[in-house]
Amino acid sequence: MSDARRIAALLVKESLQIVRDPSTLLIAFGLPPLLLFLFGYAINLDTARTHIGLALLDRSEAAQSLATAFGHSRWFDVAVRDSVAPLKADLISGRVRGIVVVPLDFGRRTAAGGADIQVITDGSIPNTATFVAAYAEGVRASWAAARQAEGGATIAAAAPGAGGISVSTRYWFNPEMTSRFFLVPGSMAIVLTMIGTLLTSLIIAREWERGTMEALMATPIGMGEFIASKVLPYFFLGLGSAIVCTVLAVTVFGVPFRGSPWALLAIVSAFMVPALGQGLFISAATKSQFVASQIALLTAFLPALLLSGFLYEISSMPAWIQVLTYCVPVRYLIPLLQSVFLAGDIWNLFLPNMLAMLGFGAVFFYLTIRVTHRRVA
């Protein structure tokens, strides 16, 4: 039977151990600002102004007008040349990331109802190449739509033959497509993984290394009391770290928070269950803090970074890797954090993922009990 005073004493013991360990406090409250800074500023998936070359082979008014549109674009720094040859050397050397070619007959074809441009990009950097091609066509389409509106030419804003139909694109939740707005909430998942799994993976192994596990076994505590005393301090440590991350995300990085604090609290609490369970299972299965930390890094931190959809889209991964991601608890957390920040409370998305995380936690805690050869009684 549980004894409230016994559990309280064990919680105090574990809490004092946390306070006395500088590395634990550093990971819990020093690591979050560092990771948020890295993912918020140093790692930036937004493509800023890109250097491109513009080969202006036609000197017509339409060609000059298009060159001006490229020069005023917020996406490009443009170097204008009268031939393609010098720009090829710049593309090979990396001084420009793409070449836009305005052909000789551009003015005549524009007057006739439609004209194309050629975009040459550096395929060795696929993301930048895709960006240059897409935004170069966007500049041309915007220019064509403006000329059509002014009545200067009868060119369609879309592709030739599209009947003058223009396309208006809207981005919900993140209109500016700022990568920081989804990287910073996603980095919270990495922080919670470090606290929940890495730190917890050391606690039982630490007891074995220090020789205090035998003393605990000699006391009349039960398995439930033992697990609760080990898990609860780190659970509240994770909640505290999540609060720090949220405050920094909103005040320092300007990430909008459109959900409710209670929804965020429920999401973080649901994830801490499998994170703590996995760490406790690793700690119970090993008696070495070094081995436990290495296993935690390989089975929790790396999958959280690579297989959760945080940095790489899961849909772009091979099919068998996509199946493997369903075994990574952080996979279910990332969309919830991004949604509660950018979209709001979407409970029909939250609940299935939270139940999945709780299911993982139940499995890990069950395995923890099974690998503990002797129950603390």
Contacts in CASP RR format, 6 or more apart in sequence:
PFRMAT RR
TARGET T0000
AUTHOR 0000-0000-0000
METHOD contacts of the structure
MODEL  1
MSDARRIAALLVKESLQIVRDPSTLLIAFGLPPLLLFLFGYAINLDTART
HIGLALLDRSEAAQSLATAFGHSRWFDVAVRDSVAPLKADLISGRVRGIV
VVPLDFGRRTAAGGADIQVITDGSIPNTATFVAAYAEGVRASWAAARQAE
GGATIAAAAPGAGGISVSTRYWFNPEMTSRFFLVPGSMAIVLTMIGTLLT
SLIIAREWERGTMEALMATPIGMGEFIASKVLPYFFLGLGSAIVCTVLAV
TVFGVPFRGSPWALLAIVSAFMVPALGQGLFISAATKSQFVASQIALLTA
FLPALLLSGFLYEISSMPAWIQVLTYCVPVRYLIPLLQSVFLAGDIWNLF
LPNMLAMLGFGAVFFYLTIRVTHRRVA
2 222 0 8 1.000
2 224 0 8 1.000
2 225 0 8 1.000
3 225 0 8 1.000
6 219 0 8 1.000
6 220 0 8 1.000
6 221 0 8 1.000
6 225 0 8 1.000
7 225 0 8 1.000
7 228 0 8 1.000
7 229 0 8 1.000
10 221 0 8 1.000
10 225 0 8 1.000
10 226 0 8 1.000
10 228 0 8 1.000
10 229 0 8 1.000
11 228 0 8 1.000
11 229 0 8 1.000
11 232 0 8 1.000
11 233 0 8 1.000
13 229 0 8 1.000
14 203 0 8 1.000
14 229 0 8 1.000
14 230 0 8 1.000
14 232 0 8 1.000
14 233 0 8 1.000
15 233 0 8 1.000
18 24 0 8 1.000
18 25 0 8 1.000
18 233 0 8 1.000
18 234 0 8 1.000
18 237 0 8 1.000
19 25 0 8 1.000
24 199 0 8 1.000
24 237 0 8 1.000
27 194 0 8 1.000
27 195 0 8 1.000
27 198 0 8 1.000
27 199 0 8 1.000
28 195 0 8 1.000
28 199 0 8 1.000
28 237 0 8 1.000
28 238 0 8 1.000
28 240 0 8 1.000
28 241 0 8 1.000
29 241 0 8 1.000
29 244 0 8 1.000
31 191 0 8 1.000
31 194 0 8 1.000
32 188 0 8 1.000
32 191 0 8 1.000
32 241 0 8 1.000
32 244 0 8 1.000
32 245 0 8 1.000
32 248 0 8 1.000
33 244 0 8 1.000
33 248 0 8 1.000
35 187 0 8 1.000
35 190 0 8 1.000
35 191 0 8 1.000
36 184 0 8 1.000
36 187 0 8 1.000
36 188 0 8 1.000
36 191 0 8 1.000
36 245 0 8 1.000
36 248 0 8 1.000
36 249 0 8 1.000
36 252 0 8 1.000
36 253 0 8 1.000
38 187 0 8 1.000
39 180 0 8 1.000
39 183 0 8 1.000
39 184 0 8 1.000
39 186 0 8 1.000
39 187 0 8 1.000
40 180 0 8 1.000
40 183 0 8 1.000
40 184 0 8 1.000
40 187 0 8 1.000
40 253 0 8 1.000
41 180 0 8 1.000
43 183 0 8 1.000
44 179 0 8 1.000
44 180 0 8 1.000
45 179 0 8 1.000
45 183 0 8 1.000
46 177 0 8 1.000
46 178 0 8 1.000
46 179 0 8 1.000
46 180 0 8 1.000
47 75 0 8 1.000
47 127 0 8 1.000
47 128 0 8 1.000
47 131 0 8 1.000
49 74 0 8 1.000
49 75 0 8 1.000
49 76 0 8 1.000
49 77 0 8 1.000
50 75 0 8 1.000
50 76 0 8 1.000
50 77 0 8 1.000
50 97 0 8 1.000
50 98 0 8 1.000
50 128 0 8 1.000
50 131 0 8 1.000
50 132 0 8 1.000
51 76 0 8 1.000
51 77 0 8 1.000
51 79 0 8 1.000
51 95 0 8 1.000
51 96 0 8 1.000
51 97 0 8 1.000
52 70 0 8 1.000
52 76 0 8 1.000
52 77 0 8 1.000
52 78 0 8 1.000
52 79 0 8 1.000
52 96 0 8 1.000
52 97 0 8 1.000
52 98 0 8 1.000
52 99 0 8 1.000
52 100 0 8 1.000
52 132 0 8 1.000
52 136 0 8 1.000
53 78 0 8 1.000
53 79 0 8 1.000
53 80 0 8 1.000
53 81 0 8 1.000
53 87 0 8 1.000
53 90 0 8 1.000
53 96 0 8 1.000
53 98 0 8 1.000
53 99 0 8 1.000
53 100 0 8 1.000
54 67 0 8 1.000
54 70 0 8 1.000
54 71 0 8 1.000
54 78 0 8 1.000
54 79 0 8 1.000
54 80 0 8 1.000
54 81 0 8 1.000
54 99 0 8 1.000
54 100 0 8 1.000
54 102 0 8 1.000
55 81 0 8 1.000
55 82 0 8 1.000
55 83 0 8 1.000
55 84 0 8 1.000
55 87 0 8 1.000
55 99 0 8 1.000
55 100 0 8 1.000
55 101 0 8 1.000
55 102 0 8 1.000
56 63 0 8 1.000
56 64 0 8 1.000
56 67 0 8 1.000
56 80 0 8 1.000
56 81 0 8 1.000
56 82 0 8 1.000
56 102 0 8 1.000
57 63 0 8 1.000
57 82 0 8 1.000
57 83 0 8 1.000
57 84 0 8 1.000
57 101 0 8 1.000
57 102 0 8 1.000
57 103 0 8 1.000
57 104 0 8 1.000
57 106 0 8 1.000
58 102 0 8 1.000
58 103 0 8 1.000
58 104 0 8 1.000
58 105 0 8 1.000
58 106 0 8 1.000
58 107 0 8 1.000
60 106 0 8 1.000
60 107 0 8 1.000
60 108 0 8 1.000
60 110 0 8 1.000
61 107 0 8 1.000
62 106 0 8 1.000
62 107 0 8 1.000
62 110 0 8 1.000
62 111 0 8 1.000
62 115 0 8 1.000
62 147 0 8 1.000
62 153 0 8 1.000
63 102 0 8 1.000
63 106 0 8 1.000
63 107 0 8 1.000
65 143 0 8 1.000
65 147 0 8 1.000
66 102 0 8 1.000
66 106 0 8 1.000
66 117 0 8 1.000
66 140 0 8 1.000
66 143 0 8 1.000
67 78 0 8 1.000
67 80 0 8 1.000
67 102 0 8 1.000
69 139 0 8 1.000
69 140 0 8 1.000
69 142 0 8 1.000
69 143 0 8 1.000
69 146 0 8 1.000
70 76 0 8 1.000
70 78 0 8 1.000
70 100 0 8 1.000
70 136 0 8 1.000
70 139 0 8 1.000
71 78 0 8 1.000
73 135 0 8 1.000
73 139 0 8 1.000
75 135 0 8 1.000
75 139 0 8 1.000
76 135 0 8 1.000
76 136 0 8 1.000
76 139 0 8 1.000
79 87 0 8 1.000
79 90 0 8 1.000
79 96 0 8 1.000
81 87 0 8 1.000
84 99 0 8 1.000
84 101 0 8 1.000
84 120 0 8 1.000
87 96 0 8 1.000
87 99 0 8 1.000
88 99 0 8 1.000
90 96 0 8 1.000
91 97 0 8 1.000
91 98 0 8 1.000
91 99 0 8 1.000
91 120 0 8 1.000
91 122 0 8 1.000
94 122 0 8 1.000
97 121 0 8 1.000
97 122 0 8 1.000
97 125 0 8 1.000
97 128 0 8 1.000
97 129 0 8 1.000
97 132 0 8 1.000
98 119 0 8 1.000
98 120 0 8 1.000
98 121 0 8 1.000
98 122 0 8 1.000
98 129 0 8 1.000
98 132 0 8 1.000
99 119 0 8 1.000
99 120 0 8 1.000
99 121 0 8 1.000
100 117 0 8 1.000
100 118 0 8 1.000
100 119 0 8 1.000
100 120 0 8 1.000
100 136 0 8 1.000
101 117 0 8 1.000
101 118 0 8 1.000
101 119 0 8 1.000
101 120 0 8 1.000
102 117 0 8 1.000
103 109 0 8 1.000
103 115 0 8 1.000
103 116 0 8 1.000
103 117 0 8 1.000
103 118 0 8 1.000
105 115 0 8 1.000
106 115 0 8 1.000
106 117 0 8 1.000
107 115 0 8 1.000
109 115 0 8 1.000
109 116 0 8 1.000
110 153 0 8 1.000
110 155 0 8 1.000
111 153 0 8 1.000
113 153 0 8 1.000
113 154 0 8 1.000
113 155 0 8 1.000
113 156 0 8 1.000
113 160 0 8 1.000
114 155 0 8 1.000
114 156 0 8 1.000
114 160 0 8 1.000
114 161 0 8 1.000
115 155 0 8 1.000
115 160 0 8 1.000
116 160 0 8 1.000
117 136 0 8 1.000
117 140 0 8 1.000
119 132 0 8 1.000
119 133 0 8 1.000
119 136 0 8 1.000
119 137 0 8 1.000
121 128 0 8 1.000
121 129 0 8 1.000
121 130 0 8 1.000
121 132 0 8 1.000
121 133 0 8 1.000
122 128 0 8 1.000
122 129 0 8 1.000
123 129 0 8 1.000
141 157 0 8 1.000
141 158 0 8 1.000
141 166 0 8 1.000
141 167 0 8 1.000
142 157 0 8 1.000
144 153 0 8 1.000
144 155 0 8 1.000
144 156 0 8 1.000
144 157 0 8 1.000
145 157 0 8 1.000
145 166 0 8 1.000
147 153 0 8 1.000
147 155 0 8 1.000
148 154 0 8 1.000
148 155 0 8 1.000
148 156 0 8 1.000
148 157 0 8 1.000
148 164 0 8 1.000
156 162 0 8 1.000
156 163 0 8 1.000
156 164 0 8 1.000
156 165 0 8 1.000
157 164 0 8 1.000
157 165 0 8 1.000
157 166 0 8 1.000
157 167 0 8 1.000
158 164 0 8 1.000
158 165 0 8 1.000
158 166 0 8 1.000
158 167 0 8 1.000
171 177 0 8 1.000
172 343 0 8 1.000
173 342 0 8 1.000
173 343 0 8 1.000
174 181 0 8 1.000
174 182 0 8 1.000
174 342 0 8 1.000
180 253 0 8 1.000
180 254 0 8 1.000
180 255 0 8 1.000
181 255 0 8 1.000
181 256 0 8 1.000
181 341 0 8 1.000
181 342 0 8 1.000
182 338 0 8 1.000
182 342 0 8 1.000
183 310 0 8 1.000
184 249 0 8 1.000
184 253 0 8 1.000
184 255 0 8 1.000
185 249 0 8 1.000
185 255 0 8 1.000
185 337 0 8 1.000
185 338 0 8 1.000
185 340 0 8 1.000
185 341 0 8 1.000
185 342 0 8 1.000
186 310 0 8 1.000
186 334 0 8 1.000
186 337 0 8 1.000
186 338 0 8 1.000
187 245 0 8 1.000
187 310 0 8 1.000
188 242 0 8 1.000
188 245 0 8 1.000
188 246 0 8 1.000
188 249 0 8 1.000
188 337 0 8 1.000
189 271 0 8 1.000
189 304 0 8 1.000
189 308 0 8 1.000
189 310 0 8 1.000
189 330 0 8 1.000
189 333 0 8 1.000
189 334 0 8 1.000
189 337 0 8 1.000
190 301 0 8 1.000
190 304 0 8 1.000
190 305 0 8 1.000
190 310 0 8 1.000
190 330 0 8 1.000
191 241 0 8 1.000
191 242 0 8 1.000
191 245 0 8 1.000
192 238 0 8 1.000
192 241 0 8 1.000
192 242 0 8 1.000
192 268 0 8 1.000
192 271 0 8 1.000
192 272 0 8 1.000
192 275 0 8 1.000
192 333 0 8 1.000
193 275 0 8 1.000
193 300 0 8 1.000
193 301 0 8 1.000
193 304 0 8 1.000
193 330 0 8 1.000
194 301 0 8 1.000
195 234 0 8 1.000
195 237 0 8 1.000
195 238 0 8 1.000
195 241 0 8 1.000
195 275 0 8 1.000
196 234 0 8 1.000
196 238 0 8 1.000
196 272 0 8 1.000
196 275 0 8 1.000
196 276 0 8 1.000
196 279 0 8 1.000
197 275 0 8 1.000
197 276 0 8 1.000
197 277 0 8 1.000
197 278 0 8 1.000
197 279 0 8 1.000
197 282 0 8 1.000
197 296 0 8 1.000
197 300 0 8 1.000
197 301 0 8 1.000
198 279 0 8 1.000
198 293 0 8 1.000
198 296 0 8 1.000
198 297 0 8 1.000
198 300 0 8 1.000
198 301 0 8 1.000
199 234 0 8 1.000
199 237 0 8 1.000
200 230 0 8 1.000
200 231 0 8 1.000
200 234 0 8 1.000
200 275 0 8 1.000
200 276 0 8 1.000
200 277 0 8 1.000
200 278 0 8 1.000
200 279 0 8 1.000
200 280 0 8 1.000
200 283 0 8 1.000
201 278 0 8 1.000
201 279 0 8 1.000
201 280 0 8 1.000
201 282 0 8 1.000
201 283 0 8 1.000
201 292 0 8 1.000
201 293 0 8 1.000
201 295 0 8 1.000
201 296 0 8 1.000
202 283 0 8 1.000
202 289 0 8 1.000
202 292 0 8 1.000
202 293 0 8 1.000
203 230 0 8 1.000
203 234 0 8 1.000
203 280 0 8 1.000
203 283 0 8 1.000
204 213 0 8 1.000
204 230 0 8 1.000
204 280 0 8 1.000
204 283 0 8 1.000
204 284 0 8 1.000
205 283 0 8 1.000
205 286 0 8 1.000
205 287 0 8 1.000
205 288 0 8 1.000
205 289 0 8 1.000
205 291 0 8 1.000
205 292 0 8 1.000
206 289 0 8 1.000
207 213 0 8 1.000
207 216 0 8 1.000
208 287 0 8 1.000
209 287 0 8 1.000
209 288 0 8 1.000
209 289 0 8 1.000
216 226 0 8 1.000
216 376 0 8 1.000
217 374 0 8 1.000
217 376 0 8 1.000
219 376 0 8 1.000
220 377 0 8 1.000
221 229 0 8 1.000
221 376 0 8 1.000
221 377 0 8 1.000
222 375 0 8 1.000
222 376 0 8 1.000
222 377 0 8 1.000
223 369 0 8 1.000
223 372 0 8 1.000
223 375 0 8 1.000
223 376 0 8 1.000
223 377 0 8 1.000
225 376 0 8 1.000
226 376 0 8 1.000
227 280 0 8 1.000
227 365 0 8 1.000
227 368 0 8 1.000
227 369 0 8 1.000
230 280 0 8 1.000
231 276 0 8 1.000
231 277 0 8 1.000
231 280 0 8 1.000
234 276 0 8 1.000
235 269 0 8 1.000
235 272 0 8 1.000
235 276 0 8 1.000
238 268 0 8 1.000
238 272 0 8 1.000
239 265 0 8 1.000
239 268 0 8 1.000
239 269 0 8 1.000
239 272 0 8 1.000
242 264 0 8 1.000
242 268 0 8 1.000
246 257 0 8 1.000
246 264 0 8 1.000
249 255 0 8 1.000
249 257 0 8 1.000
249 341 0 8 1.000
250 256 0 8 1.000
250 257 0 8 1.000
255 341 0 8 1.000
255 342 0 8 1.000
256 341 0 8 1.000
256 342 0 8 1.000
257 340 0 8 1.000
257 341 0 8 1.000
258 340 0 8 1.000
258 341 0 8 1.000
258 342 0 8 1.000
258 343 0 8 1.000
258 344 0 8 1.000
259 340 0 8 1.000
259 341 0 8 1.000
259 343 0 8 1.000
259 344 0 8 1.000
259 345 0 8 1.000
260 340 0 8 1.000
260 344 0 8 1.000
260 345 0 8 1.000
263 340 0 8 1.000
263 344 0 8 1.000
263 345 0 8 1.000
263 347 0 8 1.000
263 350 0 8 1.000
264 337 0 8 1.000
264 340 0 8 1.000
266 350 0 8 1.000
266 354 0 8 1.000
267 333 0 8 1.000
267 336 0 8 1.000
267 337 0 8 1.000
267 340 0 8 1.000
267 350 0 8 1.000
267 354 0 8 1.000
270 354 0 8 1.000
270 357 0 8 1.000
270 358 0 8 1.000
271 329 0 8 1.000
271 330 0 8 1.000
271 332 0 8 1.000
271 333 0 8 1.000
271 357 0 8 1.000
273 357 0 8 1.000
273 358 0 8 1.000
273 359 0 8 1.000
273 360 0 8 1.000
273 361 0 8 1.000
273 362 0 8 1.000
274 329 0 8 1.000
274 357 0 8 1.000
274 358 0 8 1.000
274 359 0 8 1.000
274 360 0 8 1.000
274 361 0 8 1.000
274 364 0 8 1.000
275 300 0 8 1.000
275 329 0 8 1.000
276 361 0 8 1.000
277 361 0 8 1.000
277 364 0 8 1.000
277 365 0 8 1.000
277 368 0 8 1.000
278 296 0 8 1.000
278 299 0 8 1.000
278 300 0 8 1.000
278 329 0 8 1.000
278 360 0 8 1.000
278 361 0 8 1.000
278 364 0 8 1.000
279 292 0 8 1.000
279 296 0 8 1.000
279 300 0 8 1.000
279 364 0 8 1.000
280 364 0 8 1.000
280 365 0 8 1.000
280 368 0 8 1.000
281 364 0 8 1.000
281 365 0 8 1.000
281 367 0 8 1.000
281 368 0 8 1.000
281 371 0 8 1.000
282 292 0 8 1.000
282 295 0 8 1.000
282 296 0 8 1.000
282 299 0 8 1.000
283 292 0 8 1.000
284 368 0 8 1.000
284 371 0 8 1.000
284 372 0 8 1.000
285 371 0 8 1.000
286 292 0 8 1.000
286 295 0 8 1.000
303 328 0 8 1.000
303 330 0 8 1.000
304 310 0 8 1.000
304 328 0 8 1.000
304 330 0 8 1.000
305 311 0 8 1.000
306 312 0 8 1.000
307 314 0 8 1.000
307 317 0 8 1.000
307 321 0 8 1.000
307 324 0 8 1.000
307 325 0 8 1.000
307 328 0 8 1.000
307 331 0 8 1.000
308 325 0 8 1.000
308 328 0 8 1.000
308 330 0 8 1.000
308 331 0 8 1.000
308 333 0 8 1.000
308 334 0 8 1.000
309 325 0 8 1.000
309 331 0 8 1.000
309 334 0 8 1.000
310 330 0 8 1.000
310 334 0 8 1.000
314 322 0 8 1.000
314 325 0 8 1.000
314 331 0 8 1.000
315 322 0 8 1.000
317 325 0 8 1.000
325 331 0 8 1.000
329 356 0 8 1.000
329 357 0 8 1.000
329 360 0 8 1.000
329 361 0 8 1.000
332 353 0 8 1.000
332 354 0 8 1.000
332 356 0 8 1.000
332 357 0 8 1.000
333 353 0 8 1.000
333 357 0 8 1.000
335 349 0 8 1.000
335 353 0 8 1.000
336 349 0 8 1.000
336 350 0 8 1.000
336 353 0 8 1.000
336 354 0 8 1.000
339 346 0 8 1.000
339 349 0 8 1.000
339 350 0 8 1.000
340 350 0 8 1.000
369 375 0 8 1.000
END
